[in-house]
Amino acid sequence: MTWTAQPTDDGSFTFFSAEFNEAFHSRQGARSEAFTKFAEATDLPEQARAPQLCLLDVCYGLGYNSAAALETIWAVNPDCRVELYALELDASVPQAVVDSSLVNIWLPPTQEILQALATDSECHSQQLSAKLLVGDARQTIQQLSMQADAVFFDPFSPRRCPQLWTVEFFQQVRGRLAPNGKLATYSRSASVRAAMQQVGLQIGTIPLGAAHLPHEWSQGTVAAIPSAASEAIRLTPLSPMEQEHLQTRAAVPYRDLSLRDSAQQILARHQAEQQQSSLESTSSWRRRWGIR
Ligand SMILES: C[S@@+](CC[C@H](N)C(=O)[O-])C[C@H]1O[C@@H](n2cnc3c(N)ncnc32)[C@H](O)[C@@H]1O
């Protein structure tokens, strides 16, 4: 993969991927996104009071979500023992970060962990057992038997990387979520939310922060297994506008029965299913809610 480093509004850098034609993080701030949309959205500040936690980082990339999670957990409870599994297609991405000064945004112990993961694909200490599994996450996830307290779900956007937003891949991820665990993603797309619902996850929104663009209505989605969601876990309910979005053609989910289809095959199937759908057009929904 080829990429170039570029600054974001909080001063931290991200990469821009030429292959996926997309940045790895939001323009508003790569480092801050890792804290707000992943570590905080999965309630790690509260979960960190437990003696141990298990984390799954889907699309490790520059390692920002894992780094923010570890710093969040150990700021609350330095004795919390963490088991971390990270999935990434391209080992040269984590390596490029630790070979550059981009890694300096993290505390020195975190930098050492990112360095070990990039170089040795694992890192073990009294507090941490971490593994980086390199390959297509649709296959590497099948090696894992775990119950994740937090899943950071961070592929490129559904249009660019539909392989990782399908009903079938969410089924794999759901099978690795602890009964009280939470999955967080930056995506607020109806197709993504519908796929999560189809595999039996309950979903909530990540409410907008103070600074947001006029067309935005959410910072992402949090999902959990329903029995837990109704009892121990609080999710922020979708607004009426977001609920109606799930009744439109935008909510036709991506499918990949074999977990091996190409992006083109998945996109073509999705387009055909949307065309056949009797759901309301998404443009009517946009007009009704004044979304440009
Ligand atoms: C949006 S970036 C992730 C950013 C990352 N979470 C971070 O904090 O830096 C998406 C990542 O997904 C990886 N990727 C793309 N396709 C993949 C696949 N099929 N399986 C696993 N990783 C994949 C890319 O190499 C890229 O590093």
The ligand as a Gaussian input file, in Angstrom:
#p B3LYP/6-31G(d) Opt

LIG

0 1
 C       -9.104000       3.505000       8.590000
 S       -7.600000       2.616000       8.646000
 C       -7.472000       2.149000      10.355000
 C       -6.907000       3.193000      11.252000
 C       -6.445000       2.630000      12.563000
 N       -7.500000       2.096000      13.362000
 C       -5.622000       3.612000      13.333000
 O       -5.969000       3.971000      14.448000
 O       -4.604000       4.037000      12.783000
 C       -8.031000       1.071000       7.910000
 C       -6.982000       0.002000       8.020000
 O       -7.560000      -1.210000       7.550000
 C       -6.571000      -1.968000       6.910000
 N       -7.269000      -2.957000       6.068000
 C       -7.804000      -2.797000       4.830000
 N       -8.403000      -3.925000       4.415000
 C       -8.244000      -4.833000       5.417000
 C       -8.620000      -6.190000       5.588000
 N       -9.308000      -6.844000       4.656000
 N       -8.293000      -6.806000       6.740000
 C       -7.600000      -6.150000       7.713000
 N       -7.218000      -4.860000       7.607000
 C       -7.545000      -4.215000       6.483000
 C       -5.750000      -0.936000       6.176000
 O       -4.457000      -1.442000       5.863000
 C       -5.734000       0.198000       7.179000
 O       -4.606000       0.120000       7.995000

